[in-house]
């Protein structure tokens, strides 16, 4: 079990700040929770693997306890069933949250499920918005995430002071579920970026070019992107330190493809990631370059 430091931040000095329950301390969640603490919010954390709670001042043994007497409860966990368990399970948020509390789900899950969860929470007087993020572990650490939000206007405005600690760009897209749909769009687009950068670098290397000079040449043109800037070097050097797990991107592409819309590039990248997931699922998604290199004989 995690060892929670026994100290509390007094709200007396921060009357404008909130009491926040934060559930999910993975690669993204842990730095996000730390940023909220650094901003002065009164934060209680909970994680399924309790050792990840170490270093936080206030910890809860269950999601329900984490949600008790909180203004806001943030969840950022792996998949739709995990969110359902955290929110509505036997020890879920719904059993601890007060009427009027606001849940901000920052996981990436099904939009349809999000709307269902929101309706069930609303029946108990608990509000919900969805606010999935993009920007990887770097953005989570720096508080520069892009946050895509769905929900009622009043709920989103209530959440904004919290979200603006975590992200540099907070956009209210539409009703509950709209954030998840926008995140699906994001994941489809970055699938093509990662595949394109990997294939372009293979072309450069097979043609005898210095790939680092190629990156330098392209970085100011139309091919420039965060993927080119932040992940191309990983692909060249075949090292894939974690920014965003390949397995999680694979999960997100499957959600997007559940729409039934013909998305051929997304399907191709999904197939590539499925081949890699067993051995490289916990590495950064730039590891899809492994398969691109293999096909090219590198």
Buried (B, 14 or more C-beta within 10 A) or exposed (E): EBEBEEEEBEBEEEEEBBBBBBBBBBBBBBBBBBBBBEBBBBBBBBBBEBEBBBBBBBBBBBBBBBBBEBBBBBBBBBBBEBBBBBBBBEBBBBBBBEEEBBBBBBBBBBBBBBBBBBEBBEEBEBBBBBBBBBBBBBBBBEBEBBBBBBBBEEBBEBBBBBBBBBBEBBBBBEBBBBBBBBBBEBBBEBBBBBBBBBBBBBEBBEEEEEBEEBBEEBEEEEBEBBBBEBBBBBBBEEEBEBBBBBBBBBBBBBBBBEEEEEBEEBBEBBEBBEBBBEEBBBBBBBBBBBBBBEEBEE
